[in-house]
Amino acid sequence: MAEGWRRDRVGAALRGENPTVLRRLAAGFAVIGDVQFLPGYSVLLVDEPGVERLSDLPRGRRLAFLSDMDRLGEAVERACRRLDPAFRRVNLEILGNKDPFLHAHVWPRFAWEPAEVAGAPVWRYPRDRWSEGRFALGPQHEGVREAIGRELDRLRA
């Protein structure tokens, strides 16, 4: 994947240049996460450049964003449940501490996770999980990408 889109993920999605986009939703873009140490990790990106926090949106767009987050969360849940019998749940988060644009994290959680992090936020995973090449998004994740995309389509219907 080309790296230039990472500097402006929202703009790249709007231009059709963000390769992680799964689907365009009502108020944002469902994207697959850059790291996949928890297979199916996805993110909802706001579709308005310059929006940094949920409260920056007018109420109607705010509710649409939250509805999109719910839809992506359910799609990840359905896909991961079907792909891995050890699937347990999804965690949904809107943090905004690092990236300067509104986004929501959708983290699938599994029974096979190490005990020391299984009951903790994913941010407690060791730093190597975030940077090791074997966890980077790649062709080996096409199955989970397609499964989440199909579930997003079903939930729209």
Disulfide bonds with the S-S distance in Angstrom:
none
